[in-house]
Amino acid sequence: MRREDELIAIGADGTVLRDLEGRARLLHGQRVVIPATGQGPFRLETPGGELLAISP
Protein backbone atom coordinates (compact mmCIF):
# COMPACT_ATOMS: atom_id res chain seq x y z
CA MET A 1 0.00 0.00 0.00
CA ARG A 2 1.23 3.48 -0.76
CA ARG A 3 0.77 6.32 1.73
CA GLU A 4 2.09 9.67 0.49
CA ASP A 5 5.85 9.09 -0.01
CA GLU A 6 5.99 5.71 1.74
CA LEU A 7 5.26 2.12 0.86
CA ILE A 8 3.80 -0.10 3.57
CA ALA A 9 3.95 -3.87 3.34
CA ILE A 10 2.12 -5.97 5.94
CA GLY A 11 2.74 -9.69 6.26
CA ALA A 12 5.48 -9.39 3.67
CA ASP A 13 8.44 -11.00 5.46
CA GLY A 14 10.69 -12.59 2.86
CA THR A 15 9.03 -10.95 -0.15
CA VAL A 16 10.76 -8.78 -2.75
CA LEU A 17 9.79 -5.19 -3.58
CA ARG A 18 10.70 -4.23 -7.14
CA ASP A 19 10.41 -0.81 -8.82
CA LEU A 20 9.78 -0.01 -12.49
CA GLU A 21 13.52 0.09 -13.20
CA GLY A 22 13.93 -3.46 -11.86
CA ARG A 23 15.70 -2.59 -8.61
CA ALA A 24 14.82 -5.15 -5.95
CA ARG A 25 14.73 -5.01 -2.17
CA LEU A 26 14.21 -8.02 0.09
CA LEU A 27 11.75 -7.19 2.86
CA HIS A 28 12.19 -8.37 6.45
CA GLY A 29 9.52 -8.21 9.13
CA GLN A 30 5.76 -8.47 9.28
CA ARG A 31 5.24 -4.70 8.87
CA VAL A 32 7.71 -2.81 6.69
CA VAL A 33 7.59 0.94 5.96
CA ILE A 34 10.07 2.23 3.37
CA PRO A 35 10.44 5.44 1.36
CA ALA A 36 8.84 5.25 -2.09
CA THR A 37 12.02 6.11 -3.95
CA GLY A 38 12.45 5.19 -7.59
CA GLN A 39 9.72 5.13 -10.17
CA GLY A 40 6.48 3.17 -9.69
CA PRO A 41 4.50 1.15 -10.10
CA PHE A 42 6.04 -1.00 -7.40
CA ARG A 43 5.62 -4.78 -7.43
CA LEU A 44 5.59 -7.04 -4.40
CA GLU A 45 6.75 -10.52 -5.37
CA THR A 46 7.61 -13.86 -3.84
CA PRO A 47 11.30 -14.77 -3.95
CA GLY A 48 10.40 -16.96 -6.95
CA GLY A 49 8.96 -13.99 -8.86
CA GLU A 50 5.21 -14.57 -8.39
CA LEU A 51 3.27 -11.30 -8.27
CA LEU A 52 1.53 -10.59 -4.96
CA ALA A 53 0.60 -6.89 -5.25
CA ILE A 54 1.10 -3.74 -7.33
CA SER A 55 1.17 -0.20 -5.95
CA PRO A 56 1.30 3.05 -7.98
PyMOL Python script that loads the backbone (N, CA, C, O; Angstrom):
from pymol import cmd

cmd.read_pdbstr("""\
ATOM      1  N   MET A   1       0.852  -1.159   0.000  1.00  0.00           N
ATOM      2  CA  MET A   1       0.000   0.000   0.000  1.00  0.00           C
ATOM      3  C   MET A   1       0.903   1.228   0.000  1.00  0.00           C
ATOM      4  O   MET A   1       1.949   1.257   0.649  1.00  0.00           O
ATOM      5  N   ARG A   2       0.475   2.222  -0.735  1.00  0.00           N
ATOM      6  CA  ARG A   2       1.233   3.478  -0.762  1.00  0.00           C
ATOM      7  C   ARG A   2       0.510   4.514   0.088  1.00  0.00           C
ATOM      8  O   ARG A   2      -0.708   4.673   0.005  1.00  0.00           O
ATOM      9  N   ARG A   3       1.301   5.222   0.918  1.00  0.00           N
ATOM     10  CA  ARG A   3       0.771   6.320   1.727  1.00  0.00           C
ATOM     11  C   ARG A   3       1.724   7.485   1.556  1.00  0.00           C
ATOM     12  O   ARG A   3       2.834   7.473   2.088  1.00  0.00           O
ATOM     13  N   GLU A   4       1.289   8.492   0.812  1.00  0.00           N
ATOM     14  CA  GLU A   4       2.091   9.669   0.488  1.00  0.00           C
ATOM     15  C   GLU A   4       3.418   9.230  -0.133  1.00  0.00           C
ATOM     16  O   GLU A   4       3.419   8.688  -1.239  1.00  0.00           O
ATOM     17  N   ASP A   5       4.545   9.447   0.544  1.00  0.00           N
ATOM     18  CA  ASP A   5       5.850   9.090  -0.006  1.00  0.00           C
ATOM     19  C   ASP A   5       6.423   7.820   0.605  1.00  0.00           C
ATOM     20  O   ASP A   5       7.638   7.622   0.609  1.00  0.00           O
ATOM     21  N   GLU A   6       5.543   6.952   1.127  1.00  0.00           N
ATOM     22  CA  GLU A   6       5.986   5.706   1.743  1.00  0.00           C
ATOM     23  C   GLU A   6       5.245   4.530   1.138  1.00  0.00           C
ATOM     24  O   GLU A   6       4.129   4.658   0.637  1.00  0.00           O
ATOM     25  N   LEU A   7       5.897   3.384   1.201  1.00  0.00           N
ATOM     26  CA  LEU A   7       5.261   2.120   0.855  1.00  0.00           C
ATOM     27  C   LEU A   7       5.178   1.302   2.140  1.00  0.00           C
ATOM     28  O   LEU A   7       6.142   1.225   2.901  1.00  0.00           O
ATOM     29  N   ILE A   8       4.022   0.695   2.372  1.00  0.00           N
ATOM     30  CA  ILE A   8       3.798  -0.100   3.573  1.00  0.00           C
ATOM     31  C   ILE A   8       3.452  -1.516   3.137  1.00  0.00           C
ATOM     32  O   ILE A   8       2.520  -1.730   2.362  1.00  0.00           O
ATOM     33  N   ALA A   9       4.207  -2.469   3.638  1.00  0.00           N
ATOM     34  CA  ALA A   9       3.947  -3.874   3.337  1.00  0.00           C
ATOM     35  C   ALA A   9       3.668  -4.595   4.649  1.00  0.00           C
ATOM     36  O   ALA A   9       4.487  -4.559   5.568  1.00  0.00           O
ATOM     37  N   ILE A  10       2.516  -5.247   4.737  1.00  0.00           N
ATOM     38  CA  ILE A  10       2.122  -5.967   5.944  1.00  0.00           C
ATOM     39  C   ILE A  10       2.077  -7.452   5.626  1.00  0.00           C
ATOM     40  O   ILE A  10       1.508  -7.861   4.614  1.00  0.00           O
ATOM     41  N   GLY A  11       2.674  -8.253   6.486  1.00  0.00           N
ATOM     42  CA  GLY A  11       2.737  -9.694   6.260  1.00  0.00           C
ATOM     43  C   GLY A  11       3.631 -10.041   5.090  1.00  0.00           C
ATOM     44  O   GLY A  11       3.390 -11.022   4.387  1.00  0.00           O
ATOM     45  N   ALA A  12       4.657  -9.247   4.878  1.00  0.00           N
ATOM     46  CA  ALA A  12       5.480  -9.387   3.674  1.00  0.00           C
ATOM     47  C   ALA A  12       6.895  -9.900   3.974  1.00  0.00           C
ATOM     48  O   ALA A  12       7.791  -9.735   3.146  1.00  0.00           O
ATOM     49  N   ASP A  13       7.105 -10.507   5.115  1.00  0.00           N
ATOM     50  CA  ASP A  13       8.439 -10.997   5.459  1.00  0.00           C
ATOM     51  C   ASP A  13       8.933 -11.986   4.402  1.00  0.00           C
ATOM     52  O   ASP A  13       8.261 -12.970   4.093  1.00  0.00           O
ATOM     53  N   GLY A  14      10.103 -11.712   3.862  1.00  0.00           N
ATOM     54  CA  GLY A  14      10.695 -12.594   2.856  1.00  0.00           C
ATOM     55  C   GLY A  14      10.280 -12.317   1.428  1.00  0.00           C
ATOM     56  O   GLY A  14      10.713 -13.017   0.513  1.00  0.00           O
ATOM     57  N   THR A  15       9.438 -11.293   1.215  1.00  0.00           N
ATOM     58  CA  THR A  15       9.035 -10.946  -0.148  1.00  0.00           C
ATOM     59  C   THR A  15      10.022  -9.947  -0.743  1.00  0.00           C
ATOM     60  O   THR A  15      10.906  -9.441  -0.052  1.00  0.00           O
ATOM     61  N   VAL A  16       9.856  -9.675  -2.030  1.00  0.00           N
ATOM     62  CA  VAL A  16      10.758  -8.777  -2.751  1.00  0.00           C
ATOM     63  C   VAL A  16       9.945  -7.608  -3.296  1.00  0.00           C
ATOM     64  O   VAL A  16       8.926  -7.807  -3.957  1.00  0.00           O
ATOM     65  N   LEU A  17      10.398  -6.394  -3.016  1.00  0.00           N
ATOM     66  CA  LEU A  17       9.791  -5.189  -3.575  1.00  0.00           C
ATOM     67  C   LEU A  17      10.627  -4.755  -4.765  1.00  0.00           C
ATOM     68  O   LEU A  17      11.840  -4.580  -4.646  1.00  0.00           O
ATOM     69  N   ARG A  18       9.986  -4.579  -5.909  1.00  0.00           N
ATOM     70  CA  ARG A  18      10.699  -4.232  -7.145  1.00  0.00           C
ATOM     71  C   ARG A  18      10.076  -2.971  -7.736  1.00  0.00           C
ATOM     72  O   ARG A  18       8.853  -2.843  -7.790  1.00  0.00           O
ATOM     73  N   ASP A  19      10.936  -2.025  -8.187  1.00  0.00           N
ATOM     74  CA  ASP A  19      10.413  -0.809  -8.824  1.00  0.00           C
ATOM     75  C   ASP A  19      10.401  -0.972 -10.343  1.00  0.00           C
ATOM     76  O   ASP A  19      10.810  -2.009 -10.866  1.00  0.00           O
ATOM     77  N   LEU A  20       9.935   0.045 -11.038  1.00  0.00           N
ATOM     78  CA  LEU A  20       9.783  -0.007 -12.493  1.00  0.00           C
ATOM     79  C   LEU A  20      11.114  -0.235 -13.198  1.00  0.00           C
ATOM     80  O   LEU A  20      11.156  -0.834 -14.273  1.00  0.00           O
ATOM     81  N   GLU A  21      12.198   0.241 -12.599  1.00  0.00           N
ATOM     82  CA  GLU A  21      13.521   0.093 -13.198  1.00  0.00           C
ATOM     83  C   GLU A  21      14.151  -1.267 -12.903  1.00  0.00           C
ATOM     84  O   GLU A  21      15.258  -1.547 -13.361  1.00  0.00           O
ATOM     85  N   GLY A  22      13.453  -2.114 -12.142  1.00  0.00           N
ATOM     86  CA  GLY A  22      13.933  -3.457 -11.860  1.00  0.00           C
ATOM     87  C   GLY A  22      14.755  -3.598 -10.597  1.00  0.00           C
ATOM     88  O   GLY A  22      15.205  -4.697 -10.274  1.00  0.00           O
ATOM     89  N   ARG A  23      14.964  -2.493  -9.868  1.00  0.00           N
ATOM     90  CA  ARG A  23      15.703  -2.594  -8.607  1.00  0.00           C
ATOM     91  C   ARG A  23      14.863  -3.383  -7.604  1.00  0.00           C
ATOM     92  O   ARG A  23      13.653  -3.185  -7.498  1.00  0.00           O
ATOM     93  N   ALA A  24      15.518  -4.268  -6.881  1.00  0.00           N
ATOM     94  CA  ALA A  24      14.816  -5.146  -5.945  1.00  0.00           C
ATOM     95  C   ALA A  24      15.317  -4.938  -4.526  1.00  0.00           C
ATOM     96  O   ALA A  24      16.482  -4.617  -4.291  1.00  0.00           O
ATOM     97  N   ARG A  25      14.397  -5.130  -3.589  1.00  0.00           N
ATOM     98  CA  ARG A  25      14.732  -5.007  -2.171  1.00  0.00           C
ATOM     99  C   ARG A  25      14.018  -6.132  -1.421  1.00  0.00           C
ATOM    100  O   ARG A  25      12.794  -6.250  -1.487  1.00  0.00           O
ATOM    101  N   LEU A  26      14.781  -6.951  -0.715  1.00  0.00           N
ATOM    102  CA  LEU A  26      14.213  -8.024   0.089  1.00  0.00           C
ATOM    103  C   LEU A  26      13.648  -7.431   1.370  1.00  0.00           C
ATOM    104  O   LEU A  26      14.339  -6.690   2.069  1.00  0.00           O
ATOM    105  N   LEU A  27      12.402  -7.750   1.682  1.00  0.00           N
ATOM    106  CA  LEU A  27      11.750  -7.186   2.861  1.00  0.00           C
ATOM    107  C   LEU A  27      11.846  -8.147   4.038  1.00  0.00           C
ATOM    108  O   LEU A  27      11.710  -9.359   3.877  1.00  0.00           O
ATOM    109  N   HIS A  28      12.082  -7.595   5.213  1.00  0.00           N
ATOM    110  CA  HIS A  28      12.188  -8.374   6.449  1.00  0.00           C
ATOM    111  C   HIS A  28      11.233  -7.792   7.474  1.00  0.00           C
ATOM    112  O   HIS A  28      11.221  -6.583   7.703  1.00  0.00           O
ATOM    113  N   GLY A  29      10.441  -8.641   8.084  1.00  0.00           N
ATOM    114  CA  GLY A  29       9.517  -8.205   9.126  1.00  0.00           C
ATOM    115  C   GLY A  29       8.079  -8.296   8.649  1.00  0.00           C
ATOM    116  O   GLY A  29       7.803  -8.318   7.450  1.00  0.00           O
ATOM    117  N   GLN A  30       7.172  -8.349   9.611  1.00  0.00           N
ATOM    118  CA  GLN A  30       5.756  -8.470   9.284  1.00  0.00           C
ATOM    119  C   GLN A  30       5.117  -7.139   8.880  1.00  0.00           C
ATOM    120  O   GLN A  30       4.088  -7.129   8.204  1.00  0.00           O
ATOM    121  N   ARG A  31       5.715  -6.025   9.286  1.00  0.00           N
ATOM    122  CA  ARG A  31       5.237  -4.696   8.866  1.00  0.00           C
ATOM    123  C   ARG A  31       6.458  -3.877   8.482  1.00  0.00           C
ATOM    124  O   ARG A  31       7.300  -3.568   9.325  1.00  0.00           O
ATOM    125  N   VAL A  32       6.549  -3.529   7.207  1.00  0.00           N
ATOM    126  CA  VAL A  32       7.709  -2.810   6.694  1.00  0.00           C
ATOM    127  C   VAL A  32       7.249  -1.485   6.096  1.00  0.00           C
ATOM    128  O   VAL A  32       6.337  -1.461   5.269  1.00  0.00           O
ATOM    129  N   VAL A  33       7.878  -0.380   6.511  1.00  0.00           N
ATOM    130  CA  VAL A  33       7.593   0.945   5.957  1.00  0.00           C
ATOM    131  C   VAL A  33       8.900   1.455   5.351  1.00  0.00           C
ATOM    132  O   VAL A  33       9.910   1.581   6.043  1.00  0.00           O
ATOM    133  N   ILE A  34       8.866   1.747   4.047  1.00  0.00           N
ATOM    134  CA  ILE A  34      10.071   2.232   3.368  1.00  0.00           C
ATOM    135  C   ILE A  34       9.725   3.434   2.505  1.00  0.00           C
ATOM    136  O   ILE A  34       8.580   3.573   2.076  1.00  0.00           O
ATOM    137  N   PRO A  35      10.691   4.303   2.243  1.00  0.00           N
ATOM    138  CA  PRO A  35      10.443   5.444   1.356  1.00  0.00           C
ATOM    139  C   PRO A  35      10.127   4.946  -0.060  1.00  0.00           C
ATOM    140  O   PRO A  35      10.726   3.978  -0.529  1.00  0.00           O
ATOM    141  N   ALA A  36       9.206   5.599  -0.720  1.00  0.00           N
ATOM    142  CA  ALA A  36       8.835   5.248  -2.093  1.00  0.00           C
ATOM    143  C   ALA A  36       9.782   5.947  -3.060  1.00  0.00           C
ATOM    144  O   ALA A  36       9.372   6.827  -3.818  1.00  0.00           O
ATOM    145  N   THR A  37      11.047   5.550  -3.028  1.00  0.00           N
ATOM    146  CA  THR A  37      12.022   6.114  -3.949  1.00  0.00           C
ATOM    147  C   THR A  37      12.017   5.295  -5.231  1.00  0.00           C
ATOM    148  O   THR A  37      11.572   4.147  -5.237  1.00  0.00           O
ATOM    149  N   GLY A  38      12.504   5.873  -6.299  1.00  0.00           N
ATOM    150  CA  GLY A  38      12.445   5.187  -7.585  1.00  0.00           C
ATOM    151  C   GLY A  38      11.119   5.475  -8.258  1.00  0.00           C
ATOM    152  O   GLY A  38      10.296   6.230  -7.741  1.00  0.00           O
ATOM    153  N   GLN A  39      10.925   4.877  -9.396  1.00  0.00           N
ATOM    154  CA  GLN A  39       9.720   5.133 -10.172  1.00  0.00           C
ATOM    155  C   GLN A  39       8.777   3.942 -10.069  1.00  0.00           C
ATOM    156  O   GLN A  39       9.191   2.798 -10.258  1.00  0.00           O
ATOM    157  N   GLY A  40       7.501   4.215  -9.768  1.00  0.00           N
ATOM    158  CA  GLY A  40       6.478   3.170  -9.693  1.00  0.00           C
ATOM    159  C   GLY A  40       5.917   2.895 -11.070  1.00  0.00           C
ATOM    160  O   GLY A  40       6.244   3.606 -12.021  1.00  0.00           O
ATOM    161  N   PRO A  41       5.101   1.906 -11.198  1.00  0.00           N
ATOM    162  CA  PRO A  41       4.505   1.154 -10.102  1.00  0.00           C
ATOM    163  C   PRO A  41       5.511   0.222  -9.437  1.00  0.00           C
ATOM    164  O   PRO A  41       6.509  -0.185 -10.034  1.00  0.00           O
ATOM    165  N   PHE A  42       5.215  -0.100  -8.183  1.00  0.00           N
ATOM    166  CA  PHE A  42       6.044  -0.999  -7.404  1.00  0.00           C
ATOM    167  C   PHE A  42       5.355  -2.359  -7.347  1.00  0.00           C
ATOM    168  O   PHE A  42       4.134  -2.446  -7.214  1.00  0.00           O
ATOM    169  N   ARG A  43       6.149  -3.409  -7.448  1.00  0.00           N
ATOM    170  CA  ARG A  43       5.620  -4.780  -7.425  1.00  0.00           C
ATOM    171  C   ARG A  43       6.117  -5.475  -6.171  1.00  0.00           C
ATOM    172  O   ARG A  43       7.289  -5.368  -5.809  1.00  0.00           O
ATOM    173  N   LEU A  44       5.216  -6.184  -5.513  1.00  0.00           N
ATOM    174  CA  LEU A  44       5.595  -7.040  -4.395  1.00  0.00           C
ATOM    175  C   LEU A  44       5.523  -8.468  -4.912  1.00  0.00           C
ATOM    176  O   LEU A  44       4.485  -8.911  -5.402  1.00  0.00           O
ATOM    177  N   GLU A  45       6.643  -9.187  -4.796  1.00  0.00           N
ATOM    178  CA  GLU A  45       6.749 -10.523  -5.373  1.00  0.00           C
ATOM    179  C   GLU A  45       7.252 -11.526  -4.347  1.00  0.00           C
ATOM    180  O   GLU A  45       7.861 -11.159  -3.342  1.00  0.00           O
ATOM    181  N   THR A  46       6.987 -12.796  -4.620  1.00  0.00           N
ATOM    182  CA  THR A  46       7.607 -13.856  -3.838  1.00  0.00           C
ATOM    183  C   THR A  46       9.062 -13.938  -4.280  1.00  0.00           C
ATOM    184  O   THR A  46       9.412 -13.398  -5.329  1.00  0.00           O
ATOM    185  N   PRO A  47       9.919 -14.601  -3.505  1.00  0.00           N
ATOM    186  CA  PRO A  47      11.303 -14.770  -3.948  1.00  0.00           C
ATOM    187  C   PRO A  47      11.417 -15.484  -5.304  1.00  0.00           C
ATOM    188  O   PRO A  47      12.413 -15.326  -6.010  1.00  0.00           O
ATOM    189  N   GLY A  48      10.400 -16.264  -5.657  1.00  0.00           N
ATOM    190  CA  GLY A  48      10.399 -16.962  -6.948  1.00  0.00           C
ATOM    191  C   GLY A  48       9.851 -16.134  -8.087  1.00  0.00           C
ATOM    192  O   GLY A  48       9.811 -16.607  -9.222  1.00  0.00           O
ATOM    193  N   GLY A  49       9.419 -14.887  -7.814  1.00  0.00           N
ATOM    194  CA  GLY A  49       8.956 -13.992  -8.859  1.00  0.00           C
ATOM    195  C   GLY A  49       7.453 -13.939  -9.075  1.00  0.00           C
ATOM    196  O   GLY A  49       6.994 -13.259  -9.993  1.00  0.00           O
ATOM    197  N   GLU A  50       6.663 -14.645  -8.247  1.00  0.00           N
ATOM    198  CA  GLU A  50       5.212 -14.569  -8.387  1.00  0.00           C
ATOM    199  C   GLU A  50       4.709 -13.217  -7.876  1.00  0.00           C
ATOM    200  O   GLU A  50       5.128 -12.749  -6.818  1.00  0.00           O
ATOM    201  N   LEU A  51       3.823 -12.609  -8.627  1.00  0.00           N
ATOM    202  CA  LEU A  51       3.274 -11.302  -8.271  1.00  0.00           C
ATOM    203  C   LEU A  51       2.272 -11.440  -7.130  1.00  0.00           C
ATOM    204  O   LEU A  51       1.361 -12.266  -7.187  1.00  0.00           O
ATOM    205  N   LEU A  52       2.452 -10.620  -6.090  1.00  0.00           N
ATOM    206  CA  LEU A  52       1.532 -10.592  -4.959  1.00  0.00           C
ATOM    207  C   LEU A  52       0.697  -9.325  -4.938  1.00  0.00           C
ATOM    208  O   LEU A  52      -0.485  -9.367  -4.597  1.00  0.00           O
ATOM    209  N   ALA A  53       1.311  -8.173  -5.306  1.00  0.00           N
ATOM    210  CA  ALA A  53       0.597  -6.893  -5.253  1.00  0.00           C
ATOM    211  C   ALA A  53       1.325  -5.878  -6.142  1.00  0.00           C
ATOM    212  O   ALA A  53       2.516  -6.006  -6.428  1.00  0.00           O
ATOM    213  N   ILE A  54       0.560  -4.866  -6.565  1.00  0.00           N
ATOM    214  CA  ILE A  54       1.102  -3.742  -7.327  1.00  0.00           C
ATOM    215  C   ILE A  54       0.627  -2.463  -6.660  1.00  0.00           C
ATOM    216  O   ILE A  54      -0.537  -2.359  -6.272  1.00  0.00           O
ATOM    217  N   SER A  55       1.523  -1.480  -6.522  1.00  0.00           N
ATOM    218  CA  SER A  55       1.166  -0.195  -5.948  1.00  0.00           C
ATOM    219  C   SER A  55       1.669   0.898  -6.873  1.00  0.00           C
ATOM    220  O   SER A  55       2.773   0.793  -7.406  1.00  0.00           O
ATOM    221  N   PRO A  56       0.864   1.967  -7.076  1.00  0.00           N
ATOM    222  CA  PRO A  56       1.295   3.045  -7.979  1.00  0.00           C
ATOM    223  C   PRO A  56       2.522   3.777  -7.476  1.00  0.00           C
ATOM    224  O   PRO A  56       2.998   4.706  -8.128  1.00  0.00           O
TER     225      PRO A  56
END
""", "prot")
cmd.dss("prot")
cmd.show_as("cartoon", "prot")
cmd.util.cbc("prot")
cmd.orient("prot")
